């Protein structure tokens, strides 16, 4: 209104409102494992365009302005999407969990390597499901290194590593295999001789290992056999003594030779003779 002449003019202005909230989608929950040590957060379901900015926050002071950043720590992550033109924003959260539980490992063995038991079966029964691997630095695995029950043939330390089929985590346990392959001492004694005066001799195994664990077995000519340590014999020939340790099945052998000298001496009484009246 002009106050001098009373004239008036009119005009209008339209005020609009844009308070549209953007879409914030932090994606589905994820899980970290021993096999999956990092995951990519998925903000791709959020509003996109040049007018939008993204801000992630999470555990241990984590922050990122990427739409889909990679993370390696468990926790709750918050995505805030902001329309930079209107200033409107929206937030969403995603949970990253962690499964790094170690699998259970059981490694056992019964017995020891001996001469009578040259191989043993290790036992991993009771371990968690997954993949199995037996290793050793000082033993010998004959077969089954990737099974729960491998066969071994030497003393040593054997380690079973189990990798979980659930989370890829690995755990190990070891078992020690001992060995008793000590060979006994077998001593069949000195060689002997049969004569017309000495018609039998006593074999001497007394120099061999002695004790309740040891057994003795002699064999010789004409089917001779004996379980005595020092049997009597009357035939010439080679006699073999086998000494066995019943505790570990280990044996040792020794031989002795019995010779015979029964050669008869020469006896010559000369020619027949005659006594007479002149040869008295």
C-alpha positions in Angstrom: 0.0 0.0 0.0 1.3 3.4 -1.0 0.5 5.7 2.0 0.5 8.9 -0.3 -1.9 7.8 -2.9 -3.6 4.8 -1.4 -2.7 2.5 -4.2 -2.1 -1.2 -3.5 -0.5 -4.2 -5.2 -0.5 -7.9 -4.3 1.9 -10.8 -4.9 2.2 -14.4 -3.6 5.0 -16.9 -2.8 4.6 -20.7 -2.4 6.6 -22.4 0.4 7.0 -26.2 -0.3 8.2 -28.9 2.1 10.5 -31.8 1.4 11.0 -33.9 4.5 11.1 -37.3 2.7 13.2 -39.7 4.7 15.8 -41.6 2.7 16.0 -45.4 2.8 18.7 -46.9 5.1 19.3 -50.6 4.7 22.3 -52.1 6.6 21.7 -55.6 5.1 21.3 -59.0 6.8 23.2 -60.1 9.8 26.5 -61.8 9.2 28.9 -64.1 11.0 32.7 -64.1 11.3 34.5 -67.5 11.7 38.0 -68.9 11.6 37.4 -69.4 7.9 35.6 -66.1 7.3 37.7 -63.5 9.0 36.1 -60.5 7.4 32.7 -59.6 5.9 31.4 -56.8 3.6 28.5 -54.8 5.1 25.8 -54.4 2.6 24.2 -51.0 2.3 23.2 -51.5 -1.3 19.5 -51.6 -0.4 19.7 -47.9 0.7 18.8 -44.8 -1.3 21.4 -44.0 -3.9 22.3 -41.0 -5.9 24.5 -38.0 -5.8 22.4 -36.4 -3.1 23.0 -39.1 -0.6 25.9 -39.8 1.8 26.6 -42.8 4.0 28.0 -43.0 7.4 28.8 -46.3 9.2 29.7 -46.6 12.8 30.6 -49.7 14.9 32.7 -51.4 17.5 36.2 -50.2 18.4 35.6 -46.8 16.9 34.9 -48.1 13.4 33.6 -45.6 10.9 33.3 -45.5 7.1 31.7 -43.4 4.4 31.5 -46.3 2.0 28.2 -47.8 1.1 29.5 -51.4 1.7 32.7 -51.4 3.8 34.6 -54.5 4.9 34.8 -55.3 8.7 36.6 -57.9 10.8 35.2 -57.3 14.3 32.0 -58.6 15.7 29.4 -56.2 17.0 26.5 -53.9 16.0 27.1 -51.7 13.0 24.9 -48.6 12.3 24.4 -47.2 8.8 23.1 -43.6 8.6 21.9 -42.4 5.1 21.6 -38.6 4.7 20.0 -36.6 1.9 22.5 -33.8 1.6 19.9 -31.6 -0.1 17.2 -31.8 2.5 19.2 -32.9 5.5 16.9 -35.7 6.2 18.5 -39.0 7.3 17.6 -42.5 8.3 19.5 -45.2 10.1 19.5 -49.0 10.2 21.6 -51.6 12.0 23.2 -55.0 11.3 24.7 -57.5 13.7 28.0 -59.2 12.9 28.4 -62.2 15.2 31.5 -64.3 15.7 31.9 -68.1 15.9 35.6 -69.0 16.6 34.9 -71.9 19.0 37.7 -74.5 18.7 36.7 -78.1 17.9 37.2 -80.8 20.4 40.2 -83.1 19.8 40.8 -86.5 21.3 44.0 -88.5 20.6 44.6 -91.8 22.3 46.6 -95.0 21.9 46.6 -98.3 23.7 49.7 -100.4 23.9 53.2 -100.0 22.5 55.2 -101.0 19.5 56.9 -104.4 20.1 58.4 -107.3 18.1 55.1 -109.1 18.4 53.0 -105.9 17.8 54.9 -104.0 15.1 52.0 -101.7 14.3 49.5 -99.8 16.4 46.2 -98.0 15.6 45.8 -94.5 17.0 42.3 -93.3 18.0 40.8 -89.9 17.4 37.2 -91.0 18.2 35.4 -88.4 20.2 36.8 -85.5 18.2 34.4 -82.9 16.6 33.2 -83.4 13.1 35.4 -81.9 10.4 38.6 -82.8 8.5 41.4 -84.8 10.2 45.1 -84.8 9.7 47.7 -86.8 11.7 51.3 -85.6 11.5 54.6 -86.7 13.1 58.2 -85.5 13.1 59.8 -88.6 14.5 57.3 -91.5 13.9 56.0 -93.4 10.8 52.4 -93.3 9.7 51.7 -96.3 7.4 48.1 -95.4 6.5 45.0 -93.4 7.4 46.7 -90.0 8.0 43.4 -88.2 7.2 41.2 -90.6 9.2 40.4 -90.9 12.9 42.3 -94.2 13.2 45.6 -94.2 11.4 48.1 -97.1 11.6 51.7 -96.3 12.8 54.8 -98.5 13.0 57.3 -96.5 15.1 57.7 -94.8 18.4 57.2 -91.0 18.3 54.8 -88.1 19.0 51.7 -88.1 16.7 49.6 -84.9 16.4 45.9 -84.9 15.3 44.6 -81.6 13.9 40.9 -81.3 13.6 39.4 -78.5 11.4 35.8 -77.9 12.2 33.3 -78.3 9.4 31.1 -75.7 11.1 33.4 -72.7 11.4 36.7 -73.7 9.9 38.5 -73.4 13.3 41.4 -75.9 14.0 42.6 -77.5 17.2 45.3 -80.1 17.9 46.2 -82.8 20.4 49.1 -85.1 20.6 49.8 -88.7 21.7 53.1 -90.4 22.4 53.7 -93.9 21.1 56.4 -95.9 22.9 58.4 -98.9 21.6 59.9 -101.9 23.3 61.9 -103.8 20.8 64.8 -104.8 23.1 66.2 -108.1 21.8 67.2 -110.6 24.5 70.7 -112.1 24.8 71.1 -115.7 23.4 74.3 -117.5 24.2 74.5 -121.2 23.4 77.8 -121.6 25.1 81.1 -123.1 23.8 81.4 -125.9 21.3 81.6 -129.4 22.9 82.9 -132.9 21.9 81.4 -136.4 22.4 83.9 -139.3 22.9 83.8 -142.9 23.9 84.4 -141.7 27.4 82.0 -138.7 27.2 78.8 -140.0 25.7 76.6 -137.0 26.5 77.2 -133.3 27.2 75.2 -130.5 28.8 74.4 -127.6 26.5 75.1 -124.4 28.3 72.5 -121.6 27.8 73.3 -119.9 31.1 74.9 -116.9 29.5 71.6 -115.9 27.9 69.0 -113.4 29.3 67.3 -114.8 32.4 64.0 -113.9 34.2 60.4 -114.8 34.3 59.8 -113.1 30.9 62.2 -115.3 29.0 61.6 -118.7 27.4 64.2 -121.0 25.8 63.9 -123.3 22.8 66.6 -125.6 21.6 66.6 -127.5 18.3 69.1 -129.8 16.9 69.8 -133.0 14.9 67.4 -135.9 14.8 64.5 -133.7 15.6 65.9 -132.7 19.0 64.0 -130.0 20.9 64.0 -128.8 24.5 62.7 -125.9 26.6 65.4 -126.2 29.3 68.1 -123.6 29.5 70.8 -126.3 29.6 69.6 -129.7 28.2 71.7 -132.8 27.9 72.4 -134.2 24.4 74.2 -137.3 23.1 74.3 -136.7 19.3 76.8 -134.7 17.4 75.5 -131.7 15.3 74.6 -128.1 15.4 72.2 -127.0 18.2 70.3 -123.7 18.0 69.1 -121.9 21.1 66.3 -119.3 20.6 65.6 -117.0 23.6 62.3 -115.1 23.5 61.1 -112.2 25.7 57.5 -113.0 26.3 56.8 -109.4 27.2 57.6 -107.9 23.8 57.9 -111.0 21.6 61.5 -110.2 20.6 63.8 -113.2 20.0 67.5 -113.9 19.6 69.3 -117.0 18.4 72.7 -118.6 19.1 74.3 -121.9 17.9 76.8 -124.4 19.3 78.5 -127.3 17.6 78.8 -130.7 19.3 81.4 -132.8 17.6 82.1 -136.5 18.0 85.4 -138.3 18.3 84.8 -142.1 18.6 87.7 -143.2 16.4 88.9 -146.6 17.9 92.7 -146.9 18.7 94.9 -149.6 16.9 95.5 -152.7 19.0 98.0 -155.2 17.6 99.1 -158.3 19.7 101.5 -159.7 17.1 101.7 -163.3 15.7 100.7 -166.4 17.6 103.6 -168.0 19.4 104.6 -171.5 20.9 106.2 -172.6 24.0 108.4 -175.8 23.8 110.9 -177.7 26.1 113.7 -175.6 24.6 111.6 -172.4 24.5 110.3 -172.1 27.9 
